Amino acid sequence: MAEATAPPTRRLEILSAAAELFARRGYHGVSIGDLGRAVGLTGPALYRHFRGKEALLAEMLLDISERLLTEGGRRVEAAESPAAALDALLRWHIDFALDNPALITVHVRELGNVPQPQRREIRRLQRAYAEEWVTVLRLIHPEAPDDRARSATHAVFGLLNSTPHSTGDLSRGAMAGLLHAMASDALTGAFRP
């Protein structure tokens, strides 16, 4: 059954409120009624926008994965060198993580609650995004094996995706600089002989 088309702003408002609630209370700690109240609707009125809570979560995580991949690929393509491409990927991921801490939390924690077909697509998109990084790292370090570049990429994702828990009292700019320096150093160190 196809979902009704809603104005994009209302759908985005619902997705944003759901991300905040899911990040704070966990997917299972949020009801349809809670989601509705967060955006001024009755719980059942949400069914005009999404088939249910699973569909809402699936759309949220698919959107995150598609945005990371699309923008990451665009930035790599626009870069003048592999080093510039890596810098662009780092800046993109850091900006995304700092600007969307609730989405990062939900992305990391709630994938297991997405129905299997959508979960497979999310995983495919995540792998494609990681491979953008691996390709760039292999251009910078052609002697490095793919598995090392892939492991280094996932380790850096762990660092960057820790932002919902690690920003502390630093300003956004200071935290972005710190994350960039740490991730750059980690990637450099990963390929030292």
PAROLUM-250122 format. One line per field, with one value per atom (N, C-alpha, C, O): residue number from 1; residue in three letters; x, y, z negated. Coordinates in steps of 0.2 Angstrom, whole numbers. Layout:
# residues N
num <- [NUM; ...] $
residu <- [ALA; ...] $
u <- [X; ...] $
v <- [Y; ...] $
w <- [Z; ...] $
***
This chain:
# residues 193
num <- [1; 1; 1; 1; 2; 2; 2; 2; 3; 3; 3; 3; 4; 4; 4; 4; 5; 5; 5; 5; 6; 6; 6; 6; 7; 7; 7; 7; 8; 8; 8; 8; 9; 9; 9; 9; 10; 10; 10; 10; 11; 11; 11; 11; 12; 12; 12; 12; 13; 13; 13; 13; 14; 14; 14; 14; 15; 15; 15; 15; 16; 16; 16; 16; 17; 17; 17; 17; 18; 18; 18; 18; 19; 19; 19; 19; 20; 20; 20; 20; 21; 21; 21; 21; 22; 22; 22; 22; 23; 23; 23; 23; 24; 24; 24; 24; 25; 25; 25; 25; 26; 26; 26; 26; 27; 27; 27; 27; 28; 28; 28; 28; 29; 29; 29; 29; 30; 30; 30; 30; 31; 31; 31; 31; 32; 32; 32; 32; 33; 33; 33; 33; 34; 34; 34; 34; 35; 35; 35; 35; 36; 36; 36; 36; 37; 37; 37; 37; 38; 38; 38; 38; 39; 39; 39; 39; 40; 40; 40; 40; 41; 41; 41; 41; 42; 42; 42; 42; 43; 43; 43; 43; 44; 44; 44; 44; 45; 45; 45; 45; 46; 46; 46; 46; 47; 47; 47; 47; 48; 48; 48; 48; 49; 49; 49; 49; 50; 50; 50; 50; 51; 51; 51; 51; 52; 52; 52; 52; 53; 53; 53; 53; 54; 54; 54; 54; 55; 55; 55; 55; 56; 56; 56; 56; 57; 57; 57; 57; 58; 58; 58; 58; 59; 59; 59; 59; 60; 60; 60; 60; 61; 61; 61; 61; 62; 62; 62; 62; 63; 63; 63; 63; 64; 64; 64; 64; 65; 65; 65; 65; 66; 66; 66; 66; 67; 67; 67; 67; 68; 68; 68; 68; 69; 69; 69; 69; 70; 70; 70; 70; 71; 71; 71; 71; 72; 72; 72; 72; 73; 73; 73; 73; 74; 74; 74; 74; 75; 75; 75; 75; 76; 76; 76; 76; 77; 77; 77; 77; 78; 78; 78; 78; 79; 79; 79; 79; 80; 80; 80; 80; 81; 81; 81; 81; 82; 82; 82; 82; 83; 83; 83; 83; 84; 84; 84; 84; 85; 85; 85; 85; 86; 86; 86; 86; 87; 87; 87; 87; 88; 88; 88; 88; 89; 89; 89; 89; 90; 90; 90; 90; 91; 91; 91; 91; 92; 92; 92; 92; 93; 93; 93; 93; 94; 94; 94; 94; 95; 95; 95; 95; 96; 96; 96; 96; 97; 97; 97; 97; 98; 98; 98; 98; 99; 99; 99; 99; 100; 100; 100; 100; 101; 101; 101; 101; 102; 102; 102; 102; 103; 103; 103; 103; 104; 104; 104; 104; 105; 105; 105; 105; 106; 106; 106; 106; 107; 107; 107; 107; 108; 108; 108; 108; 109; 109; 109; 109; 110; 110; 110; 110; 111; 111; 111; 111; 112; 112; 112; 112; 113; 113; 113; 113; 114; 114; 114; 114; 115; 115; 115; 115; 116; 116; 116; 116; 117; 117; 117; 117; 118; 118; 118; 118; 119; 119; 119; 119; 120; 120; 120; 120; 121; 121; 121; 121; 122; 122; 122; 122; 123; 123; 123; 123; 124; 124; 124; 124; 125; 125; 125; 125; 126; 126; 126; 126; 127; 127; 127; 127; 128; 128; 128; 128; 129; 129; 129; 129; 130; 130; 130; 130; 131; 131; 131; 131; 132; 132; 132; 132; 133; 133; 133; 133; 134; 134; 134; 134; 135; 135; 135; 135; 136; 136; 136; 136; 137; 137; 137; 137; 138; 138; 138; 138; 139; 139; 139; 139; 140; 140; 140; 140; 141; 141; 141; 141; 142; 142; 142; 142; 143; 143; 143; 143; 144; 144; 144; 144; 145; 145; 145; 145; 146; 146; 146; 146; 147; 147; 147; 147; 148; 148; 148; 148; 149; 149; 149; 149; 150; 150; 150; 150; 151; 151; 151; 151; 152; 152; 152; 152; 153; 153; 153; 153; 154; 154; 154; 154; 155; 155; 155; 155; 156; 156; 156; 156; 157; 157; 157; 157; 158; 158; 158; 158; 159; 159; 159; 159; 160; 160; 160; 160; 161; 161; 161; 161; 162; 162; 162; 162; 163; 163; 163; 163; 164; 164; 164; 164; 165; 165; 165; 165; 166; 166; 166; 166; 167; 167; 167; 167; 168; 168; 168; 168; 169; 169; 169; 169; 170; 170; 170; 170; 171; 171; 171; 171; 172; 172; 172; 172; 173; 173; 173; 173; 174; 174; 174; 174; 175; 175; 175; 175; 176; 176; 176; 176; 177; 177; 177; 177; 178; 178; 178; 178; 179; 179; 179; 179; 180; 180; 180; 180; 181; 181; 181; 181; 182; 182; 182; 182; 183; 183; 183; 183; 184; 184; 184; 184; 185; 185; 185; 185; 186; 186; 186; 186; 187; 187; 187; 187; 188; 188; 188; 188; 189; 189; 189; 189; 190; 190; 190; 190; 191; 191; 191; 191; 192; 192; 192; 192; 193; 193; 193; 193] $
residu <- [MET; MET; MET; MET; ALA; ALA; ALA; ALA; GLU; GLU; GLU; GLU; ALA; ALA; ALA; ALA; THR; THR; THR; THR; ALA; ALA; ALA; ALA; PRO; PRO; PRO; PRO; PRO; PRO; PRO; PRO; THR; THR; THR; THR; ARG; ARG; ARG; ARG; ARG; ARG; ARG; ARG; LEU; LEU; LEU; LEU; GLU; GLU; GLU; GLU; ILE; ILE; ILE; ILE; LEU; LEU; LEU; LEU; SER; SER; SER; SER; ALA; ALA; ALA; ALA; ALA; ALA; ALA; ALA; ALA; ALA; ALA; ALA; GLU; GLU; GLU; GLU; LEU; LEU; LEU; LEU; PHE; PHE; PHE; PHE; ALA; ALA; ALA; ALA; ARG; ARG; ARG; ARG; ARG; ARG; ARG; ARG; GLY; GLY; GLY; GLY; TYR; TYR; TYR; TYR; HIS; HIS; HIS; HIS; GLY; GLY; GLY; GLY; VAL; VAL; VAL; VAL; SER; SER; SER; SER; ILE; ILE; ILE; ILE; GLY; GLY; GLY; GLY; ASP; ASP; ASP; ASP; LEU; LEU; LEU; LEU; GLY; GLY; GLY; GLY; ARG; ARG; ARG; ARG; ALA; ALA; ALA; ALA; VAL; VAL; VAL; VAL; GLY; GLY; GLY; GLY; LEU; LEU; LEU; LEU; THR; THR; THR; THR; GLY; GLY; GLY; GLY; PRO; PRO; PRO; PRO; ALA; ALA; ALA; ALA; LEU; LEU; LEU; LEU; TYR; TYR; TYR; TYR; ARG; ARG; ARG; ARG; HIS; HIS; HIS; HIS; PHE; PHE; PHE; PHE; ARG; ARG; ARG; ARG; GLY; GLY; GLY; GLY; LYS; LYS; LYS; LYS; GLU; GLU; GLU; GLU; ALA; ALA; ALA; ALA; LEU; LEU; LEU; LEU; LEU; LEU; LEU; LEU; ALA; ALA; ALA; ALA; GLU; GLU; GLU; GLU; MET; MET; MET; MET; LEU; LEU; LEU; LEU; LEU; LEU; LEU; LEU; ASP; ASP; ASP; ASP; ILE; ILE; ILE; ILE; SER; SER; SER; SER; GLU; GLU; GLU; GLU; ARG; ARG; ARG; ARG; LEU; LEU; LEU; LEU; LEU; LEU; LEU; LEU; THR; THR; THR; THR; GLU; GLU; GLU; GLU; GLY; GLY; GLY; GLY; GLY; GLY; GLY; GLY; ARG; ARG; ARG; ARG; ARG; ARG; ARG; ARG; VAL; VAL; VAL; VAL; GLU; GLU; GLU; GLU; ALA; ALA; ALA; ALA; ALA; ALA; ALA; ALA; GLU; GLU; GLU; GLU; SER; SER; SER; SER; PRO; PRO; PRO; PRO; ALA; ALA; ALA; ALA; ALA; ALA; ALA; ALA; ALA; ALA; ALA; ALA; LEU; LEU; LEU; LEU; ASP; ASP; ASP; ASP; ALA; ALA; ALA; ALA; LEU; LEU; LEU; LEU; LEU; LEU; LEU; LEU; ARG; ARG; ARG; ARG; TRP; TRP; TRP; TRP; HIS; HIS; HIS; HIS; ILE; ILE; ILE; ILE; ASP; ASP; ASP; ASP; PHE; PHE; PHE; PHE; ALA; ALA; ALA; ALA; LEU; LEU; LEU; LEU; ASP; ASP; ASP; ASP; ASN; ASN; ASN; ASN; PRO; PRO; PRO; PRO; ALA; ALA; ALA; ALA; LEU; LEU; LEU; LEU; ILE; ILE; ILE; ILE; THR; THR; THR; THR; VAL; VAL; VAL; VAL; HIS; HIS; HIS; HIS; VAL; VAL; VAL; VAL; ARG; ARG; ARG; ARG; GLU; GLU; GLU; GLU; LEU; LEU; LEU; LEU; GLY; GLY; GLY; GLY; ASN; ASN; ASN; ASN; VAL; VAL; VAL; VAL; PRO; PRO; PRO; PRO; GLN; GLN; GLN; GLN; PRO; PRO; PRO; PRO; GLN; GLN; GLN; GLN; ARG; ARG; ARG; ARG; ARG; ARG; ARG; ARG; GLU; GLU; GLU; GLU; ILE; ILE; ILE; ILE; ARG; ARG; ARG; ARG; ARG; ARG; ARG; ARG; LEU; LEU; LEU; LEU; GLN; GLN; GLN; GLN; ARG; ARG; ARG; ARG; ALA; ALA; ALA; ALA; TYR; TYR; TYR; TYR; ALA; ALA; ALA; ALA; GLU; GLU; GLU; GLU; GLU; GLU; GLU; GLU; TRP; TRP; TRP; TRP; VAL; VAL; VAL; VAL; THR; THR; THR; THR; VAL; VAL; VAL; VAL; LEU; LEU; LEU; LEU; ARG; ARG; ARG; ARG; LEU; LEU; LEU; LEU; ILE; ILE; ILE; ILE; HIS; HIS; HIS; HIS; PRO; PRO; PRO; PRO; GLU; GLU; GLU; GLU; ALA; ALA; ALA; ALA; PRO; PRO; PRO; PRO; ASP; ASP; ASP; ASP; ASP; ASP; ASP; ASP; ARG; ARG; ARG; ARG; ALA; ALA; ALA; ALA; ARG; ARG; ARG; ARG; SER; SER; SER; SER; ALA; ALA; ALA; ALA; THR; THR; THR; THR; HIS; HIS; HIS; HIS; ALA; ALA; ALA; ALA; VAL; VAL; VAL; VAL; PHE; PHE; PHE; PHE; GLY; GLY; GLY; GLY; LEU; LEU; LEU; LEU; LEU; LEU; LEU; LEU; ASN; ASN; ASN; ASN; SER; SER; SER; SER; THR; THR; THR; THR; PRO; PRO; PRO; PRO; HIS; HIS; HIS; HIS; SER; SER; SER; SER; THR; THR; THR; THR; GLY; GLY; GLY; GLY; ASP; ASP; ASP; ASP; LEU; LEU; LEU; LEU; SER; SER; SER; SER; ARG; ARG; ARG; ARG; GLY; GLY; GLY; GLY; ALA; ALA; ALA; ALA; MET; MET; MET; MET; ALA; ALA; ALA; ALA; GLY; GLY; GLY; GLY; LEU; LEU; LEU; LEU; LEU; LEU; LEU; LEU; HIS; HIS; HIS; HIS; ALA; ALA; ALA; ALA; MET; MET; MET; MET; ALA; ALA; ALA; ALA; SER; SER; SER; SER; ASP; ASP; ASP; ASP; ALA; ALA; ALA; ALA; LEU; LEU; LEU; LEU; THR; THR; THR; THR; GLY; GLY; GLY; GLY; ALA; ALA; ALA; ALA; PHE; PHE; PHE; PHE; ARG; ARG; ARG; ARG; PRO; PRO; PRO; PRO] $
u <- [4; 0; 4; 9; 3; 7; 6; 0; 11; 10; 7; 9; 3; 0; 6; 10; 5; 10; 8; 2; 13; 11; 16; 21; 14; 19; 26; 26; 31; 38; 39; 42; 37; 38; 35; 39; 29; 26; 30; 31; 31; 35; 42; 44; 45; 52; 51; 55; 46; 44; 43; 46; 39; 38; 45; 46; 48; 55; 60; 63; 60; 64; 62; 66; 56; 53; 54; 56; 53; 54; 62; 63; 66; 73; 75; 79; 73; 74; 71; 75; 65; 62; 66; 67; 67; 70; 77; 80; 81; 88; 87; 92; 82; 82; 79; 82; 74; 70; 71; 69; 74; 75; 68; 63; 69; 64; 58; 52; 59; 54; 51; 45; 54; 51; 47; 45; 45; 41; 35; 36; 29; 23; 21; 24; 17; 14; 10; 11; 7; 4; 9; 8; 15; 21; 23; 24; 24; 26; 21; 23; 14; 9; 9; 9; 9; 9; 15; 15; 21; 27; 26; 30; 22; 21; 13; 11; 10; 3; -2; -7; -1; -6; -9; -5; -14; -16; -12; -10; -10; -6; -9; -5; -15; -18; -17; -17; -17; -16; -10; -9; -5; 2; 1; 6; -4; -4; -6; -5; -8; -9; -2; -1; 3; 10; 15; 19; 14; 18; 14; 9; 15; 11; 12; 7; 17; 18; 25; 29; 27; 33; 39; 44; 38; 44; 45; 51; 40; 40; 44; 48; 42; 45; 53; 57; 54; 61; 65; 71; 62; 65; 67; 72; 62; 63; 68; 72; 68; 73; 80; 85; 81; 88; 90; 96; 85; 87; 89; 94; 85; 87; 94; 98; 96; 103; 108; 113; 107; 112; 112; 118; 107; 107; 110; 114; 109; 112; 120; 123; 122; 129; 132; 138; 130; 133; 133; 138; 127; 126; 131; 135; 131; 135; 142; 147; 144; 151; 153; 159; 150; 152; 153; 157; 148; 148; 155; 158; 157; 163; 169; 174; 169; 175; 176; 181; 170; 171; 173; 177; 171; 173; 180; 183; 183; 190; 195; 195; 201; 206; 211; 216; 211; 216; 214; 209; 217; 214; 215; 210; 220; 220; 215; 212; 213; 207; 201; 196; 200; 194; 193; 188; 199; 199; 197; 192; 200; 198; 190; 187; 188; 181; 176; 171; 178; 174; 174; 169; 180; 180; 176; 172; 176; 172; 165; 161; 163; 156; 153; 148; 157; 154; 154; 150; 159; 160; 154; 150; 153; 147; 140; 136; 139; 133; 132; 127; 138; 137; 136; 132; 139; 138; 131; 128; 129; 122; 116; 111; 118; 112; 114; 113; 115; 117; 111; 113; 105; 100; 99; 98; 100; 100; 106; 106; 112; 118; 116; 118; 113; 112; 107; 108; 102; 97; 100; 99; 104; 107; 112; 112; 115; 120; 116; 118; 111; 107; 101; 100; 98; 91; 90; 85; 96; 95; 92; 88; 93; 90; 82; 79; 79; 72; 69; 63; 73; 70; 69; 72; 63; 61; 67; 71; 68; 74; 75; 80; 70; 71; 74; 79; 72; 74; 81; 86; 82; 88; 94; 100; 92; 97; 99; 105; 94; 96; 100; 105; 98; 102; 110; 114; 110; 117; 121; 127; 117; 120; 123; 129; 119; 121; 127; 131; 126; 132; 138; 144; 138; 144; 147; 153; 142; 144; 148; 153; 145; 148; 155; 160; 156; 162; 167; 173; 165; 169; 172; 177; 168; 170; 177; 182; 176; 182; 188; 194; 186; 192; 195; 201; 191; 194; 199; 205; 197; 201; 207; 213; 207; 212; 217; 223; 215; 219; 223; 228; 220; 223; 229; 234; 228; 233; 238; 244; 236; 241; 240; 237; 243; 242; 245; 242; 249; 252; 248; 250; 243; 239; 234; 231; 233; 228; 221; 220; 216; 209; 207; 203; 208; 205; 208; 204; 214; 216; 213; 211; 212; 209; 201; 199; 198; 191; 191; 186; 195; 195; 197; 194; 201; 203; 197; 195; 193; 187; 182; 179; 181; 176; 178; 174; 184; 187; 185; 183; 187; 186; 178; 176; 174; 167; 165; 161; 168; 166; 168; 164; 174; 176; 171; 169; 170; 165; 158; 155; 156; 149; 148; 143; 154; 153; 151; 150; 150; 149; 142; 143; 137; 132; 134; 130; 139; 142; 148; 150; 151; 158; 159; 164; 154; 155; 156; 160; 153; 155; 154; 149; 159; 158; 161; 161; 164; 167; 162; 156; 164; 160; 159; 163; 155; 154; 160; 163; 163; 169; 175; 179; 176; 181; 181; 186; 175; 173; 175; 178; 173; 174; 181; 184; 185; 192; 196; 200; 193; 196; 195; 199; 189; 187; 191; 194; 192; 196; 203; 206; 206; 213; 214; 218; 209; 210; 209; 212; 204; 202; 208; 210; 211; 216; 222; 226; 224; 229; 228; 233; 222; 221; 222; 225; 220; 220; 228; 230; 231; 238; 242; 246; 241; 244; 242; 246; 236; 234; 238; 239; 242; 246; 253; 257; 255; 263; 265; 262; 271; 275; 276; 279] $
v <- [-6; 0; 6; 7; 11; 17; 22; 22; 25; 30; 37; 38; 40; 47; 52; 52; 56; 61; 67; 69; 69; 75; 80; 79; 87; 92; 90; 88; 92; 90; 93; 90; 99; 102; 98; 98; 96; 92; 85; 83; 82; 76; 77; 73; 82; 84; 86; 84; 89; 91; 85; 84; 80; 74; 70; 67; 69; 66; 69; 65; 75; 79; 77; 76; 78; 77; 70; 68; 65; 58; 57; 53; 60; 59; 61; 57; 67; 69; 64; 63; 62; 57; 51; 48; 48; 41; 42; 37; 47; 48; 49; 46; 52; 53; 47; 45; 44; 39; 32; 27; 31; 25; 24; 26; 20; 18; 15; 17; 10; 7; 11; 9; 16; 21; 26; 31; 26; 32; 28; 24; 31; 28; 33; 38; 30; 34; 41; 46; 40; 46; 51; 57; 49; 53; 57; 63; 53; 57; 62; 67; 60; 65; 71; 76; 70; 76; 80; 86; 77; 82; 86; 91; 85; 89; 92; 94; 91; 94; 90; 93; 84; 79; 74; 73; 71; 65; 59; 60; 54; 49; 46; 45; 44; 41; 46; 43; 52; 57; 56; 58; 53; 52; 47; 47; 42; 37; 40; 37; 46; 50; 51; 52; 51; 53; 47; 47; 42; 36; 30; 31; 25; 18; 17; 14; 19; 17; 19; 22; 18; 20; 16; 20; 10; 7; 10; 11; 12; 16; 22; 24; 26; 32; 31; 35; 27; 25; 23; 26; 19; 17; 23; 23; 27; 33; 37; 40; 38; 43; 40; 44; 33; 31; 30; 31; 29; 29; 36; 36; 41; 48; 49; 52; 48; 49; 46; 49; 40; 36; 39; 39; 40; 43; 50; 52; 54; 61; 60; 64; 56; 55; 53; 56; 48; 45; 50; 52; 53; 58; 64; 66; 67; 73; 71; 75; 65; 63; 62; 64; 59; 58; 64; 65; 69; 75; 79; 82; 79; 82; 79; 82; 72; 69; 71; 72; 71; 72; 79; 81; 84; 91; 93; 98; 88; 89; 89; 85; 93; 93; 88; 87; 85; 79; 74; 76; 69; 64; 67; 66; 71; 74; 79; 79; 83; 87; 84; 86; 78; 74; 71; 71; 69; 66; 72; 71; 78; 84; 85; 87; 85; 87; 81; 83; 75; 70; 71; 70; 72; 74; 80; 79; 85; 91; 90; 92; 86; 84; 80; 82; 75; 70; 74; 73; 78; 82; 87; 87; 90; 95; 91; 93; 86; 82; 80; 80; 77; 74; 80; 79; 85; 91; 94; 96; 94; 98; 93; 95; 86; 82; 76; 70; 78; 73; 68; 62; 70; 65; 60; 54; 63; 58; 53; 47; 56; 51; 46; 40; 48; 43; 38; 32; 40; 35; 31; 25; 34; 30; 24; 18; 26; 21; 16; 10; 18; 14; 10; 4; 12; 9; 5; 4; 4; 1; -6; -8; -10; -16; -16; -21; -10; -10; -8; -7; -8; -6; -13; -18; -13; -20; -22; -18; -28; -31; -28; -27; -27; -25; -18; -16; -13; -7; -7; -3; -11; -12; -14; -11; -19; -21; -14; -14; -10; -5; 1; 4; 1; 6; 4; 7; -3; -6; -5; -4; -6; -5; 2; 3; 7; 14; 16; 19; 13; 14; 11; 14; 5; 2; 6; 7; 9; 13; 20; 22; 22; 28; 27; 31; 21; 19; 18; 20; 15; 14; 20; 20; 26; 32; 34; 36; 33; 35; 30; 32; 23; 18; 20; 20; 22; 23; 29; 29; 34; 40; 38; 40; 35; 33; 29; 29; 24; 20; 24; 23; 30; 34; 38; 39; 40; 43; 38; 40; 32; 27; 20; 15; 20; 15; 8; 3; 9; 3; -1; -7; 3; 0; -5; -4; -10; -15; -12; -8; -15; -12; -13; -9; -19; -21; -16; -14; -13; -8; -2; 2; 0; 7; 6; 11; 1; 0; 0; 3; -3; -3; 4; 6; 7; 14; 19; 23; 18; 22; 21; 25; 14; 13; 15; 17; 15; 18; 25; 28; 29; 36; 38; 42; 34; 35; 34; 38; 29; 29; 35; 37; 38; 44; 50; 53; 51; 56; 55; 60; 49; 48; 48; 47; 49; 50; 57; 58; 61; 68; 69; 74; 65; 67; 66; 68; 62; 61; 65; 65; 68; 71; 78; 81; 82; 89; 93; 98; 91; 95; 102; 104; 106; 113; 117; 123; 113; 116; 119; 117; 125; 128; 123; 119; 124; 120; 121; 115; 127; 127; 124; 121; 125; 121; 114; 110; 111; 104; 101; 96; 105; 103; 103; 98; 108; 108; 102; 99; 101; 95; 88; 84; 87; 81; 80; 75; 86; 86; 84; 80; 87; 86; 78; 75; 76; 69; 64; 59; 65; 60; 60; 55; 66; 67; 63; 59; 64; 61; 53; 50; 51; 44; 41; 35; 44; 41; 41; 37; 47; 47; 41; 38; 41; 35; 28; 24; 27; 21; 18; 12; 23; 20; 21; 21; 23; 23; 16; 11; 16; 9; 6; 1] $
w <- [0; 0; 0; -4; 5; 5; 0; -2; -3; -8; -4; 1; -8; -6; -5; -9; 0; 1; -4; -3; -8; -12; -10; -7; -12; -10; -14; -19; -10; -12; -19; -23; -20; -27; -33; -38; -32; -37; -39; -44; -33; -34; -37; -42; -35; -38; -46; -50; -47; -54; -58; -64; -56; -59; -60; -65; -55; -55; -60; -64; -60; -65; -72; -76; -73; -80; -82; -88; -77; -79; -80; -85; -77; -78; -85; -89; -87; -94; -99; -104; -98; -103; -103; -108; -97; -97; -100; -103; -99; -102; -109; -113; -112; -119; -123; -128; -120; -124; -120; -123; -115; -111; -107; -109; -102; -97; -101; -100; -105; -109; -114; -117; -116; -122; -119; -123; -113; -110; -106; -102; -108; -105; -99; -98; -95; -90; -93; -90; -98; -102; -104; -103; -106; -108; -102; -102; -96; -90; -88; -86; -88; -86; -90; -88; -97; -101; -100; -101; -98; -97; -91; -91; -87; -81; -81; -75; -86; -86; -83; -80; -82; -79; -84; -89; -82; -86; -83; -78; -87; -85; -79; -74; -78; -72; -66; -61; -67; -61; -58; -52; -62; -59; -53; -49; -53; -48; -41; -36; -41; -35; -31; -25; -36; -33; -33; -28; -37; -38; -39; -43; -37; -38; -46; -48; -49; -56; -58; -54; -64; -67; -63; -62; -61; -58; -51; -49; -48; -41; -42; -38; -47; -49; -50; -48; -54; -56; -50; -49; -46; -39; -35; -32; -34; -30; -33; -29; -39; -42; -41; -39; -42; -41; -34; -32; -29; -22; -20; -16; -22; -21; -23; -19; -29; -32; -27; -25; -26; -22; -15; -12; -12; -5; -5; -1; -10; -10; -11; -8; -16; -17; -10; -9; -7; -1; 5; 8; 6; 11; 11; 15; 5; 4; 3; 6; 0; 0; 7; 8; 11; 18; 22; 26; 21; 24; 22; 26; 16; 13; 16; 17; 16; 19; 26; 28; 30; 37; 38; 43; 34; 35; 32; 34; 29; 26; 31; 36; 30; 35; 34; 39; 28; 27; 22; 19; 21; 16; 9; 5; 8; 1; 0; -5; 5; 5; 4; 0; 7; 7; 0; -3; -3; -10; -15; -19; -14; -18; -17; -22; -11; -10; -13; -16; -13; -16; -24; -27; -27; -34; -36; -41; -32; -34; -33; -37; -28; -27; -33; -36; -34; -40; -46; -50; -48; -54; -54; -59; -49; -49; -50; -54; -47; -47; -54; -57; -57; -64; -69; -74; -69; -73; -72; -77; -66; -65; -66; -67; -67; -67; -73; -71; -79; -84; -85; -86; -85; -86; -80; -82; -74; -69; -69; -68; -71; -72; -77; -76; -83; -88; -86; -87; -82; -80; -74; -74; -70; -65; -68; -65; -73; -76; -80; -80; -83; -88; -86; -89; -81; -80; -73; -71; -70; -63; -64; -59; -69; -70; -71; -70; -71; -72; -65; -64; -60; -53; -50; -50; -46; -43; -38; -35; -37; -33; -26; -25; -22; -15; -16; -12; -20; -20; -24; -22; -29; -32; -27; -28; -23; -17; -13; -12; -11; -7; -11; -8; -17; -22; -22; -21; -23; -24; -17; -17; -11; -5; -4; -2; -6; -5; -10; -8; -16; -21; -18; -19; -15; -12; -6; -6; -2; 3; 1; 4; -5; -7; -10; -9; -14; -17; -11; -11; -5; 0; 4; 7; 3; 6; 2; 5; -5; -9; -7; -7; -7; -5; 1; 2; 6; 13; 12; 15; 9; 8; 4; 6; -2; -6; -1; -2; 3; 7; 12; 14; 14; 19; 15; 18; 9; 5; 3; 3; 1; -1; 3; 1; 10; 14; 12; 14; 7; 5; -1; -3; -3; -9; -6; -1; -10; -8; -9; -13; -5; -5; -13; -15; -15; -22; -27; -32; -27; -31; -30; -35; -24; -23; -25; -28; -24; -26; -34; -37; -37; -45; -47; -52; -44; -46; -45; -50; -40; -38; -44; -47; -46; -51; -58; -62; -59; -65; -66; -71; -60; -60; -60; -64; -57; -58; -65; -68; -69; -76; -80; -84; -78; -81; -80; -84; -73; -71; -74; -75; -74; -76; -84; -86; -87; -95; -97; -103; -92; -93; -98; -102; -98; -102; -110; -114; -111; -118; -120; -125; -115; -116; -115; -116; -113; -112; -118; -118; -124; -130; -130; -127; -132; -133; -127; -127; -122; -116; -112; -111; -109; -104; -98; -97; -93; -87; -83; -81; -82; -78; -81; -78; -88; -91; -91; -90; -92; -91; -84; -83; -79; -72; -71; -68; -73; -73; -76; -73; -82; -86; -82; -82; -80; -77; -70; -69; -67; -60; -62; -58; -67; -68; -71; -68; -75; -77; -72; -72; -68; -62; -57; -55; -56; -51; -54; -50; -60; -63; -63; -62; -65; -65; -58; -58; -53; -46; -44; -41; -46; -44; -48; -45; -54; -58; -56; -57; -53; -51; -45; -44; -42; -36; -37; -32; -43; -44; -44; -46; -41; -40; -47; -48] $
***
